[in-house]
Amino acid sequence: MNIKQYMYIYFYSNKQPGDSRSFLILRKLVKEEKHQLMSNIWYSDTECPILTLDPERINDATIDVVIIEHAPATPALAYLVAYALSARKPLLYLIPKYEITHKYFDFLRHYKEKKPWVQVKYYLEATLSATIDKFLKDARSGKFERPCVKFTLRLTPTMSDYLRFTSIREDQTQANWLRALILEELHHDEVFRNRRK
Protein backbone atom coordinates (compact mmCIF):
# COMPACT_ATOMS: atom_id res chain seq x y z
CA MET A 1 0.00 0.00 0.00
CA ASN A 2 1.19 3.45 -0.80
CA ILE A 3 0.83 5.86 2.14
CA LYS A 4 0.89 9.31 0.59
CA GLN A 5 1.33 12.26 2.88
CA TYR A 6 1.46 14.74 0.01
CA MET A 7 -1.04 14.41 -2.85
CA TYR A 8 -1.77 16.23 -6.08
CA ILE A 9 -5.52 16.86 -6.17
CA TYR A 10 -7.41 18.00 -9.25
CA PHE A 11 -10.75 19.76 -8.61
CA TYR A 12 -13.24 20.49 -11.39
CA SER A 13 -16.22 22.82 -11.16
CA ASN A 14 -18.09 25.19 -13.45
CA LYS A 15 -18.77 27.60 -10.57
CA GLN A 16 -16.76 30.61 -9.50
CA PRO A 17 -14.51 29.99 -6.46
CA GLY A 18 -16.71 32.03 -4.11
CA ASP A 19 -19.85 30.16 -5.23
CA SER A 20 -18.39 26.68 -4.84
CA ARG A 21 -18.65 25.43 -1.27
CA SER A 22 -16.73 22.29 -2.31
CA PHE A 23 -13.83 24.42 -3.56
CA LEU A 24 -13.65 26.46 -0.34
CA ILE A 25 -13.70 23.32 1.85
CA LEU A 26 -11.12 21.57 -0.32
CA ARG A 27 -8.89 24.67 -0.26
CA LYS A 28 -9.00 24.65 3.55
CA LEU A 29 -8.20 20.91 3.77
CA VAL A 30 -5.37 21.24 1.25
CA LYS A 31 -3.90 24.12 3.21
CA GLU A 32 -4.01 22.13 6.48
CA GLU A 33 -2.61 18.91 4.96
CA LYS A 34 -0.11 20.63 2.65
CA HIS A 35 -1.34 18.96 -0.55
CA GLN A 36 -1.10 20.56 -4.00
CA LEU A 37 -4.41 21.69 -5.47
CA MET A 38 -4.95 22.02 -9.20
CA SER A 39 -8.18 23.15 -10.78
CA ASN A 40 -9.85 24.45 -13.88
CA ILE A 41 -10.89 27.41 -11.70
CA TRP A 42 -8.57 30.40 -11.51
CA TYR A 43 -8.05 31.51 -7.91
CA SER A 44 -5.33 33.72 -6.47
CA ASP A 45 -4.19 32.84 -2.96
CA THR A 46 -0.71 33.45 -1.57
CA GLU A 47 -1.23 31.14 1.45
CA CYS A 48 -2.49 28.18 -0.58
CA PRO A 49 -1.22 28.43 -4.18
CA ILE A 50 -3.59 26.78 -6.65
CA LEU A 51 -2.34 25.77 -10.07
CA THR A 52 -4.87 26.49 -12.83
CA LEU A 53 -4.80 23.66 -15.35
CA ASP A 54 -7.25 22.62 -18.05
CA PRO A 55 -8.42 19.00 -17.70
CA GLU A 56 -6.98 18.11 -21.10
CA ARG A 57 -3.46 18.93 -19.85
CA ILE A 58 -3.33 16.53 -16.90
CA ASN A 59 -1.44 13.24 -16.98
CA ASP A 60 -0.47 10.37 -14.68
CA ALA A 61 2.55 12.24 -13.35
CA THR A 62 0.58 15.27 -12.21
CA ILE A 63 -2.57 13.92 -10.51
CA ASP A 64 -3.18 11.53 -7.60
CA VAL A 65 -6.94 12.07 -7.13
CA VAL A 66 -9.79 13.78 -8.99
CA ILE A 67 -12.71 15.58 -7.33
CA ILE A 68 -15.57 16.81 -9.48
CA GLU A 69 -18.41 19.04 -8.44
CA HIS A 70 -21.50 18.14 -10.48
CA ALA A 71 -21.75 20.34 -13.56
CA PRO A 72 -23.43 20.31 -16.97
CA ALA A 73 -21.70 18.02 -19.46
CA THR A 74 -18.82 19.56 -21.36
CA PRO A 75 -16.04 17.93 -23.38
CA ALA A 76 -13.56 18.88 -20.63
CA LEU A 77 -15.67 17.19 -17.95
CA ALA A 78 -16.15 14.06 -20.07
CA TYR A 79 -12.39 13.94 -20.69
CA LEU A 80 -11.65 14.27 -16.98
CA VAL A 81 -14.03 11.44 -16.02
CA ALA A 82 -12.64 9.22 -18.79
CA TYR A 83 -9.08 10.02 -17.69
CA ALA A 84 -9.79 9.17 -14.04
CA LEU A 85 -11.49 5.89 -14.95
CA SER A 86 -8.85 4.76 -17.45
CA ALA A 87 -5.91 5.76 -15.24
CA ARG A 88 -7.57 4.27 -12.12
CA LYS A 89 -7.26 7.55 -10.24
CA PRO A 90 -9.52 7.82 -7.18
CA LEU A 91 -12.55 9.83 -8.31
CA LEU A 92 -15.03 11.65 -6.08
CA TYR A 93 -18.07 12.96 -7.94
CA LEU A 94 -20.03 15.34 -5.70
CA ILE A 95 -23.73 15.97 -6.27
CA PRO A 96 -25.89 18.23 -4.08
CA LYS A 97 -28.53 16.06 -2.34
CA TYR A 98 -31.62 17.57 -3.93
CA GLU A 99 -30.21 18.53 -7.31
CA ILE A 100 -31.67 16.90 -10.40
CA THR A 101 -28.91 15.12 -12.27
CA HIS A 102 -28.74 14.37 -15.95
CA LYS A 103 -28.48 10.85 -17.29
CA TYR A 104 -25.04 11.40 -18.81
CA PHE A 105 -23.30 10.33 -15.61
CA ASP A 106 -25.74 7.63 -14.46
CA PHE A 107 -23.16 5.02 -15.45
CA LEU A 108 -20.93 6.27 -12.60
CA ARG A 109 -23.48 5.13 -10.03
CA HIS A 110 -23.31 1.59 -11.44
CA TYR A 111 -19.56 1.75 -12.02
CA LYS A 112 -18.86 2.56 -8.35
CA GLU A 113 -20.40 -0.74 -7.23
CA LYS A 114 -17.57 -2.62 -8.94
CA LYS A 115 -14.78 -0.09 -8.48
CA PRO A 116 -14.28 1.21 -4.92
CA TRP A 117 -12.04 4.03 -6.15
CA VAL A 118 -15.02 5.61 -7.91
CA GLN A 119 -17.19 7.48 -5.39
CA VAL A 120 -20.45 9.22 -6.25
CA LYS A 121 -21.64 11.13 -3.20
CA TYR A 122 -24.83 13.08 -2.65
CA TYR A 123 -24.20 15.68 0.02
CA LEU A 124 -25.85 18.25 2.21
CA GLU A 125 -24.03 21.42 3.21
CA ALA A 126 -23.44 19.94 6.68
CA THR A 127 -21.86 16.69 5.37
CA LEU A 128 -19.71 18.08 2.56
CA SER A 129 -16.54 18.67 4.59
CA ALA A 130 -16.64 15.19 6.15
CA THR A 131 -17.29 13.59 2.74
CA ILE A 132 -14.28 15.26 1.12
CA ASP A 133 -12.04 14.65 4.15
CA LYS A 134 -12.89 10.92 4.30
CA PHE A 135 -12.27 10.50 0.58
CA LEU A 136 -8.85 12.18 0.82
CA LYS A 137 -7.88 10.08 3.84
CA ASP A 138 -8.89 6.88 2.04
CA ALA A 139 -6.94 7.92 -1.05
CA ARG A 140 -3.91 8.87 1.02
CA SER A 141 -3.93 5.57 2.91
CA GLY A 142 -3.93 3.52 -0.29
CA LYS A 143 -7.41 2.07 0.27
CA PHE A 144 -8.22 2.39 -3.43
CA GLU A 145 -5.12 0.58 -4.68
CA ARG A 146 -5.58 -2.92 -6.03
CA PRO A 147 -3.08 -5.70 -5.36
CA CYS A 148 -0.94 -6.14 -8.46
CA VAL A 149 2.48 -7.32 -7.20
CA LYS A 150 2.88 -11.09 -7.03
CA PHE A 151 4.89 -12.46 -4.15
CA THR A 152 5.90 -16.05 -3.44
CA LEU A 153 5.89 -17.05 0.20
CA ARG A 154 7.07 -20.43 1.45
CA LEU A 155 5.42 -21.61 4.66
CA THR A 156 5.94 -24.47 7.06
CA PRO A 157 3.04 -26.96 7.30
CA THR A 158 2.10 -25.52 10.71
CA MET A 159 2.06 -21.99 9.33
CA SER A 160 -0.06 -23.14 6.40
CA ASP A 161 -2.54 -24.83 8.77
CA TYR A 162 -2.73 -21.68 10.87
CA LEU A 163 -3.29 -19.50 7.79
CA ARG A 164 -6.06 -21.80 6.55
CA PHE A 165 -7.68 -21.98 10.01
CA THR A 166 -7.55 -18.20 10.55
CA SER A 167 -8.86 -17.33 7.10
CA ILE A 168 -11.83 -19.68 7.61
CA ARG A 169 -12.49 -18.25 11.08
CA GLU A 170 -12.31 -14.67 9.74
CA ASP A 171 -14.35 -15.64 6.64
CA GLN A 172 -11.74 -14.24 4.23
CA THR A 173 -9.47 -15.65 1.60
CA GLN A 174 -5.96 -16.40 2.77
CA ALA A 175 -4.55 -13.65 0.52
CA ASN A 176 -7.00 -11.04 1.85
CA TRP A 177 -6.25 -12.04 5.43
CA LEU A 178 -2.49 -11.65 4.84
CA ARG A 179 -3.01 -8.31 3.08
CA ALA A 180 -5.09 -7.02 6.01
CA LEU A 181 -2.38 -8.15 8.43
CA ILE A 182 0.34 -6.34 6.45
CA LEU A 183 -1.84 -3.24 6.09
CA GLU A 184 -2.38 -3.14 9.85
CA GLU A 185 1.39 -3.29 10.41
CA LEU A 186 1.94 -0.65 7.76
CA HIS A 187 -0.38 1.81 9.52
CA HIS A 188 1.57 1.43 12.77
CA ASP A 189 5.05 1.75 11.21
CA GLU A 190 5.95 5.43 11.63
CA VAL A 191 9.43 5.00 10.11
CA PHE A 192 8.00 3.62 6.85
CA ARG A 193 5.27 6.27 6.66
CA ASN A 194 7.79 9.07 7.22
CA ARG A 195 10.04 7.55 4.54
CA ARG A 196 7.15 7.73 2.01
CA LYS A 197 6.57 11.50 2.47
C-alpha positions in Angstrom: 0.0 0.0 0.0 1.2 3.5 -0.8 0.8 5.9 2.1 0.9 9.3 0.6 1.3 12.3 2.9 1.5 14.7 0.0 -1.0 14.4 -2.8 -1.8 16.2 -6.1 -5.5 16.9 -6.2 -7.4 18.0 -9.3 -10.7 19.8 -8.6 -13.2 20.5 -11.4 -16.2 22.8 -11.2 -18.1 25.2 -13.5 -18.8 27.6 -10.6 -16.8 30.6 -9.5 -14.5 30.0 -6.5 -16.7 32.0 -4.1 -19.9 30.2 -5.2 -18.4 26.7 -4.8 -18.7 25.4 -1.3 -16.7 22.3 -2.3 -13.8 24.4 -3.6 -13.6 26.5 -0.3 -13.7 23.3 1.8 -11.1 21.6 -0.3 -8.9 24.7 -0.3 -9.0 24.7 3.5 -8.2 20.9 3.8 -5.4 21.2 1.2 -3.9 24.1 3.2 -4.0 22.1 6.5 -2.6 18.9 5.0 -0.1 20.6 2.6 -1.3 19.0 -0.6 -1.1 20.6 -4.0 -4.4 21.7 -5.5 -4.9 22.0 -9.2 -8.2 23.1 -10.8 -9.9 24.4 -13.9 -10.9 27.4 -11.7 -8.6 30.4 -11.5 -8.0 31.5 -7.9 -5.3 33.7 -6.5 -4.2 32.8 -3.0 -0.7 33.4 -1.6 -1.2 31.1 1.5 -2.5 28.2 -0.6 -1.2 28.4 -4.2 -3.6 26.8 -6.7 -2.3 25.8 -10.1 -4.9 26.5 -12.8 -4.8 23.7 -15.3 -7.3 22.6 -18.0 -8.4 19.0 -17.7 -7.0 18.1 -21.1 -3.5 18.9 -19.9 -3.3 16.5 -16.9 -1.4 13.2 -17.0 -0.5 10.4 -14.7 2.5 12.2 -13.4 0.6 15.3 -12.2 -2.6 13.9 -10.5 -3.2 11.5 -7.6 -6.9 12.1 -7.1 -9.8 13.8 -9.0 -12.7 15.6 -7.3 -15.6 16.8 -9.5 -18.4 19.0 -8.4 -21.5 18.1 -10.5 -21.8 20.3 -13.6 -23.4 20.3 -17.0 -21.7 18.0 -19.5 -18.8 19.6 -21.4 -16.0 17.9 -23.4 -13.6 18.9 -20.6 -15.7 17.2 -17.9 -16.2 14.1 -20.1 -12.4 13.9 -20.7 -11.7 14.3 -17.0 -14.0 11.4 -16.0 -12.6 9.2 -18.8 -9.1 10.0 -17.7 -9.8 9.2 -14.0 -11.5 5.9 -15.0 -8.8 4.8 -17.4 -5.9 5.8 -15.2 -7.6 4.3 -12.1 -7.3 7.6 -10.2 -9.5 7.8 -7.2 -12.5 9.8 -8.3 -15.0 11.7 -6.1 -18.1 13.0 -7.9 -20.0 15.3 -5.7 -23.7 16.0 -6.3 -25.9 18.2 -4.1 -28.5 16.1 -2.3 -31.6 17.6 -3.9 -30.2 18.5 -7.3 -31.7 16.9 -10.4 -28.9 15.1 -12.3 -28.7 14.4 -15.9 -28.5 10.9 -17.3 -25.0 11.4 -18.8 -23.3 10.3 -15.6 -25.7 7.6 -14.5 -23.2 5.0 -15.4 -20.9 6.3 -12.6 -23.5 5.1 -10.0 -23.3 1.6 -11.4 -19.6 1.7 -12.0 -18.9 2.6 -8.4 -20.4 -0.7 -7.2 -17.6 -2.6 -8.9 -14.8 -0.1 -8.5 -14.3 1.2 -4.9 -12.0 4.0 -6.1 -15.0 5.6 -7.9 -17.2 7.5 -5.4 -20.5 9.2 -6.3 -21.6 11.1 -3.2 -24.8 13.1 -2.6 -24.2 15.7 0.0 -25.8 18.2 2.2 -24.0 21.4 3.2 -23.4 19.9 6.7 -21.9 16.7 5.4 -19.7 18.1 2.6 -16.5 18.7 4.6 -16.6 15.2 6.2 -17.3 13.6 2.7 -14.3 15.3 1.1 -12.0 14.7 4.1 -12.9 10.9 4.3 -12.3 10.5 0.6 -8.9 12.2 0.8 -7.9 10.1 3.8 -8.9 6.9 2.0 -6.9 7.9 -1.1 -3.9 8.9 1.0 -3.9 5.6 2.9 -3.9 3.5 -0.3 -7.4 2.1 0.3 -8.2 2.4 -3.4 -5.1 0.6 -4.7 -5.6 -2.9 -6.0 -3.1 -5.7 -5.4 -0.9 -6.1 -8.5 2.5 -7.3 -7.2 2.9 -11.1 -7.0 4.9 -12.5 -4.1 5.9 -16.1 -3.4 5.9 -17.1 0.2 7.1 -20.4 1.5 5.4 -21.6 4.7 5.9 -24.5 7.1 3.0 -27.0 7.3 2.1 -25.5 10.7 2.1 -22.0 9.3 -0.1 -23.1 6.4 -2.5 -24.8 8.8 -2.7 -21.7 10.9 -3.3 -19.5 7.8 -6.1 -21.8 6.6 -7.7 -22.0 10.0 -7.6 -18.2 10.5 -8.9 -17.3 7.1 -11.8 -19.7 7.6 -12.5 -18.2 11.1 -12.3 -14.7 9.7 -14.3 -15.6 6.6 -11.7 -14.2 4.2 -9.5 -15.6 1.6 -6.0 -16.4 2.8 -4.6 -13.7 0.5 -7.0 -11.0 1.8 -6.2 -12.0 5.4 -2.5 -11.6 4.8 -3.0 -8.3 3.1 -5.1 -7.0 6.0 -2.4 -8.2 8.4 0.3 -6.3 6.4 -1.8 -3.2 6.1 -2.4 -3.1 9.8 1.4 -3.3 10.4 1.9 -0.6 7.8 -0.4 1.8 9.5 1.6 1.4 12.8 5.0 1.8 11.2 6.0 5.4 11.6 9.4 5.0 10.1 8.0 3.6 6.9 5.3 6.3 6.7 7.8 9.1 7.2 10.0 7.5 4.5 7.2 7.7 2.0 6.6 11.5 2.5 
